[in-house]
Amino acid sequence: MKRRYAFLLCIIMNFVLTACAGTAVPGDAASGTQGKGLEDDNGESVLVYGSGDYTRINPAMDEHGEINCLIFDGLTAHNGENEVVPALAKSWEFDDQSCTYTFHLNEGVKWHDGEPFTAEDVKFTIETIMDPENGSENSPNYEDVEEIEILDDYTIRFQLAAPNVAFLDYMTMAVLPEHLLLGENMQESDFFRSPVGTGPYRLESWDVGQAITLVKNESYFRGVPNIDKVIFKIVPDDHAKAVQMESGELDLALLTPQDAAGFADREGYTCYRMKTSDYRGILFNFGNAYWQENRDLIPAVCYAIDREAIVDAILLGQGSSAYGPLQRNIYNNENVERYAYAPEKAAEVLENAGCIKNEEGFYERDGKTIGFVISVGAGDQVRIDIAQAAAQQLREAGIDCSVEIPAQVDWGGQMAYLIGWGSPFDADDHTYKVFGTGKGANYSSYSNEKVDQYLIQARRSDDPAVRRDAYGRFQEELAKDPAFAFICYVDANYVADSRISGISQDTVMGHHGVGIFWNISEWTIS
């Protein structure tokens, strides 16, 4: 029993076990060093944000880019309660008899290069995402679109082959300019390194690997932002962000729980501990021969993970144990198998499958050791720590598990990955395209006919009772045949210079903590 906690206790001893309590905590000890970026030599207000690196800014093909909502707009947007509200579209109607959405667009909106925004841009964007040649992970969101009809420059109609209750959520997708992208390669175009949008900020410069500088859009149709300039400073290493917050090189950053704890009760800093729908788990690559042979052993992996110990040691209690993808959603099924930590059940699964422990303490089947490698992306220290802790627990349970941090993720060749997903929006988001057979974000090659059936049923009904039943059955089937070993939901620990006002404390964040900039135009610096 003591060995099981050795690794986790070492983690605990290496950090100060204080944290950003509540949602906003003003401090009491002046450092006098932060905030250097809050005003430039011209007297303009400047916010410097600690960002991960970008190789491109391409919202049509990629997801989770925090910078997207500063440069681009969708037809719709989400407010602080994650509800759908108007954006480029000022209004819309839905005809349930014909299953059509008609959007009425704001007139007079300009792209950052001065060209007018029209319905042609909307049609171009969605058709581009739907085109299988472009390989967008977002394409499943629009697969029900049968026809897009432009009625005039500012009116557009979408004919759906079947209902998609999440359609308005998906119309938050950033609209791209047809006049700059028509005929371009949507994966490789230089446009995505010099993007032009309609959003509250426009690109001023991009120093590759160093910083992306945005300046406010003086003609923004939803109101000119208060902050003159926002700099996304590239800081790939999590701990380096904390160091640069301390030195004043950054004004805002998403930090690990351990690093954020160092700013609690510090004058000049405000800590925002924000709830998210963002979970972590072990993705099993079913395209790998190992899981094709050993899929029946995945429940043993799930039982062998002590989630509470990981939440306490690595997240400092700032999160919760995970058992499914909808725990922060109204359609969560609390009665599914949660795979609570039970090493005896893990042993039972293994032994019932004919596995026998060898002299090294690891199980074997047919002379082959039971074990696998978890791959983790570089730079995300929390994920790395979670993976290492889970691997230690699995070794304790007799499963020979190790962790690797590859220079580049090999989705097809790896055995497993410390994955993260989760959406604060409609339940269809990050379920249909993540667990549906052959869908754009199904990086595990997972396939289950019942899961597909229940997800389609939920997508096609706007009756809450029907959706609750379908999502309940989906979660039950996913628990019987796990695609992931769910581990934990993580809180988002943002630390900001206290002179920044307007950050929404209560908004539930999305994957990677994305969402804090939803109302950036309203922020001020005092």
N, C-alpha and C positions, 0 to 999 in steps of 0.2 A: 504493500500500500504506500509506503514512504517513497519507493522508487517512482511510482506513478506521478507524484507531484514534484519530483526533484527539478525537472526542467522548468516547470511553471514557477516554482518558488524562486529559482534563480532569476527569472525575468522580473518577478515582483521586487526582489531585493535591489535590482539595478535602477529602479525608478522611484521618484518621490510620489507617495500615494496620496497626493492632493489633486483635486480636479476642479474644472470649471463648473461649479454647482449651479443648478437652475439654468436659465436661458441667457441672461445678460448679467455679468458681474463686474461692476466698476472696481478699480484697484485702489491701493492706498500708499504705494511707495514709488515715487517718481524716478524714472530712469533718465529722462532728459535726452534720450538718444533717438527715439523713434519719430516717425513722421517727416523725415527729410524729403520724402517724395510728395508731400501734400501741397506743395506750391513750387512752380518752376521760376526761372529767372525773369520771366515775363509777367509774373504775378498771377498766372493761371493755375487753377486748382488741378492737382494731379493725384491719382490714386494708383499705387503700385501693388499689383496682385501677384502672389507667388504661384506660378502655374507650372504644370507639367509641360513637356515639349510637344510641339505640333510639327508634323511633316507636311500637313495640308489642313485647310479649313474647308471641309466638304460635307455639309450637313445632309445632303441627299444620299450619300453613300455610307457615311459613318454616323455613329450616335455618341452621345455623352460629351460633346465638346462644349465646355462652359462658355467659350467665346462666341458660340453661334448666335445666341440671342442678343448680343450687342451689335452684331453686324447685320443680321437678317431678321425678317418678320415672317410669320405665317398668316394664313387667312384668319386663323383664330389664335388665341393665346390662353395661358393659364394665369389666374390671379393668385393671391396669397393663400386662398383656400383650395388651390389646385382645381378650381372650376373653370370651365371653358367660357371665354369672353371674346368679344369682337377684337380684331386687329386690322389686317389689311381688308378684311371683309367687315363692312359696317352692319350687315344683317344677313339673314338667310332664312329659307323655308325648307321644310321637308314634306314631301308628298308620300305618305306611306303606301298609297295604292300603287303608284308607279315606282316607288323606291328611288326617288330622285331628290337631290339636294340642289337648291339654287342659291348661289351666293351673290350678293350685291357689294361691289368693291368700292372702297374709298377712291374718290377722284382727286386728281392733282398730286398724287404721291410720286416722288421722284427717286430714281436710283441715285446712288452716290455720285455717278458720273453725269447726272443731270437729265438722263433720258427718262421718259414717262413710264411708270408701271402700268401694265394692262393685264387683262384676262389671258392674253397670249402667254405671258410669263408663267401663269399658274398652270395652264394646260401643258406647257413645255416641261415644267418641273415634275409634275406627277407622272406624266408619260415616261419621262426619263427614269424615274425611280422604278416604274413598273417594267421597263424593258429588261428582260433577263440577261441581255448581252452586257448590261452595265454592272451586274453583280451587287446590287444594293441589299444590305441586310434589312432595309426598311420595306422592301417590296411586299412582304406578306400583309402589311397594313392596308394595302390598296388593291389586293388581288380580286376584290369583289367589284371593282370599277369596270363597267362594261363599255361606257362611252362618256367622253367629255365634250360638251358642246358649248361653244362661245356664242352667246346671244348678242352681245355687243362688247365694246371695249371694257365695260365695267360690270358685266353680268356673265356668270358662267354656271353651267349646269352639269352635275355629275349623275349619270345613270348607273345604279348598282344592280348587279345580277341577283344579289341576295342582300338582306339587311346586314349591316355592320354597326352595332350600337356604339362602337368606339370611334366612328368615323370623324366626328367633330374634334375629338382629341387628336386624331392623326392629322387633321388639317392645321395643326400648329406647326407642321413641317415648314422649314424655311423655304420661301419662294426664291428661285434663282432667275437671273436675267437672261432671257432667250437671246437677246441681241449680242451678248458676249460669249454664249456657250453653244449656240447652235452649230452642230458639226464637230464639236470638240470631243476629245476622249474624256469621258466622265470620271475616269480613275486617274488620269495623268495630266490633265490640262493645267497649264501654268496659272489659269484663273484661280485655282484653289490655293495659290501662294500669293495672290494679290486680289482677294475677293472684293466684289462690289455688291452691296446689298441695299436695302431700304431702311435699315435699322437705326437705332439712336446714336450709334458710333460708326465711323468709317475708318478704314485702314490708312494710317499715315506712313508707317514704315515697318519693315520686318527684318530684323537682324537675326539671321538664322542661328538657332541654338542659344540666343541671348535674350531677345525681347521682341514683343509685338506691340507696337504703339498705335493706339486708337485715339481719334479726336472726335468731339461731339459733332453730330449732324445738325447744323444750324437750321435746316429746313425740315426737321423730323416731324412727320404729320401727327404724331401723338403728343408733341410737346418737346421743346429743346431740353436736353439734360442739364442738370445743374453743374455737374463736375465736367471740367473742360477736357480732361485727358485721362485715359485709363491705359496703363502699361501692364501687359502680361509679361512679367519677368520670368524667364525660364529657369526653374530650380527643380530639376528632376528628383533630387534626393530629399526625402521627407525631413530628415533631421536638419539639413541645411536651411530649410524654410524657417525652422525655429531660430536658428542662429541669426538669420537675416532679419527676422522680426525683432529680435533683441537689439541688433545693431542699427535698426532704423532703415534698412534697405528695402523692407517691405512694409506695406500698410495694412495688408489683409492676406491671410493664408489659411488653408485647411491643414490642420496639424494632427499628428497622432495624439491619442489621449495622454500619453506620457509627456510629450512636448508641450501640449496645451496646458497641462497642469502647472508648468513653470510660470505661466502668465496670470494665473488666478490671483486675485487680490493685489494686483499691481496697478498703481496709478498710471494712467495714460493708455491702458489697454482695456478692451472689453472682450470677454469670452462668450461665445455663443455655442452652447451645446444644443444641437438641433436634432430632432428625431428624423429618421430616414426610413425609406422602404427598401434600403440597400442591404442585401444579404450576401454572405460568403458561404461557399461550400466546395466540395471536391467534385469536379466534373469528371465523369468517366468517359473515355473516348471509345465508343462502341464500334468505331471503325478499326480499332486495334485488335489484333488476334487474341491478345490476352483476355480481354473482356468478352470476346465471343466464346471463349472457353470457360470463363469463370464468372459470368454474369450472376449466377446463382449465389455467389459469395458476397455480393454487395451488401445485403442486410447485415452481415457480420461486421463489415467496415462501419456501417452506420451505428451499430450498437457499441462499438469499441471507442467511440469519441466522447470524451467528457466535455460537453459544451459549456457547462457552467464554469468549470475550471479555466477554460480558455477565455470566456467573457471576463472573469474576475482578474486573471493574471495579465492578459494582453490588452483588453479594452478598459481595464480598471473599473469594471462594472458598468461601463457606458455602452450598453447594448443589451441584447437578450438572446437566448438560445433560439435557434432556428429549426423548424421541422417542415417548412413548406414555403412556397413562393408568394403566398397571399396573406401573410400574417398581419400586415398593416392595411388590409383591404376589407371592405364591408362584407365580402363574400368568403372570408376565411372560414374554414371548417376546423374547429378546435378539437374535433373528436377523431381525427386521423391518427394513425400510428406515428408516434413522435420519436421513436428510437431513442428513448431516454438511456443514458449511460448504463450499460449492463454487460460487463465483460463475460459473465457467465452465459448470457444469451449468444454473444458473439462466438464463444467456444462451441456452443450447442449447434449453431448453424454450420460451422466449419466441420465439426465431427460428424454431423448427420450427412454431410456431403462427401464423407470418406477421407477427410484430411486427418493426418497424423503428425504430431510434433516430432521434430528431429532433435538431435543432440544440441543444436544451437538455440533451441527454444522456439523455432519457427515452424509453422504448419507446412506440410507437403501434401500434394495430391498427385498420384501416379508418378512419384519420383521428382516432381517439380515443386520448388519452393513457392509458397503463396506470398506474393508481395508485388509492389509496384512503385513507380516514381511519380511524385507530384511536381509538376512544373509550376513555376511562379514567375510573373513578370518582374523585372528588375525595377528598383526605385520605390516600390510600395512596401515599406517596412512592416506595416501591420499585416498585410497578406503573407509576407515571408514568415513572420512570427507565428501566425495562425497555422500555416502549413507545417512548420517545424514542430509545433506543439502537437498537432494532430498526428504527424508521423511518429513522434515519440510514443504517443498513446497506442497507436496501432502496433508498434513493435512490442510494447508491453503485452498486447493481446495475442502476440504470436504471428503477426502479419509483417513481413519484412518490407517496410516502407521507408523511402528516403525522399529528399527534396533536391530539386535542381533549379537553377536560375539561368535559363538559356538567354543568349543574346537576342534571339528572335523566337517567337512562339511558333512551333510547328503543330498547327491544329490537327493535321491529318496523322502525324507520326507519333505524337506524344501518347503516354498512357493515361495521364490524368492532369488536371489543371485546377489551381485554386481560383475558382470562378467567382464573379460577382454579377448579380443582376438585381432587378427590383424597380418597380415604378409606383409613384404615388397617384397615378391617374386611373383610368378605367382598368378593370381586371384583365381585359384582353391584352393590354400592353405588357410585354415581357413574359407572357405565357404562350400565346398562340404562335409567335414567331420563334420562341426559344425551345418549346417542347413539341411543337407540331412536326410531323414527319417531313423532312426535306425543306423546312422553312429557313429563311435567310439568316437567322441568328441561332440556329440549332447546331452549335459547334461540337456537340457530343455525338452527332449522328444517331440520336435517340429516336426510336420508333415504337409506338404502341397504338394499336388501332382504337382502343377504347379512349385513350387520352385524346386522340384526334377527334373522335366523335363528340366527346363532351365539350371540348373547346369550341367546336363549330356550333353546337347547340347554344352555348352561352353567348357567342358572338352574334347570333342571328335573332335573339329575342331581346325586347326591351321590357319584358315582364320580370320584375325583381325576383319573384318566386321561382320562375323558370330558371333564371340565371343562378340563383342560389343553389338550386338542386343540381344543375349541370356542373357548376364549379365545385360543389361538394363532392360529386362523384369523380371529377377530374383529380382532385387532391387525394381521394382514397386510392384511386388506381395508381397515381404517381408514387404513393407510399408503398404500395404492394410491389411495384416495379420501379425502383428509384433510378432517376437519371443522374441525380447528384446525391452526395451525402451532405445535407444541409448542416451548417455549423452555427452561424450567428448572424444577427442583424447588428449593424454598426451605427452608432450615432456619429454625426458630423460635428467636429470640433473646430469651429472657425475662431480665429483670434484677429481682432481689428484694432487699429488706432482709434482711441476713444473719440477723436474729433470727427469721425465718420458717423453720420446719422442717417436713419432711414432703412437700415437692414431689418428685414421682416423676421422676427425671432421665432414665430410660431409656425411658419410654413414647413410642411414635411418635405424634406429634400428627396431627390431621386438618387439613381445610381451614381457613384463617385461623388456624392454630395452635391450634385448638380441642381441648380435652382435658385441659389442665393441671389443671382443677378436679375431675377424676374422683374424687379421694379427699380433697376439701376438709374433710370431717368429721374427718379424722385430723391435719390440720395444727395446729401449735402456734406460739405466739409466746413467745419467752423474754425 
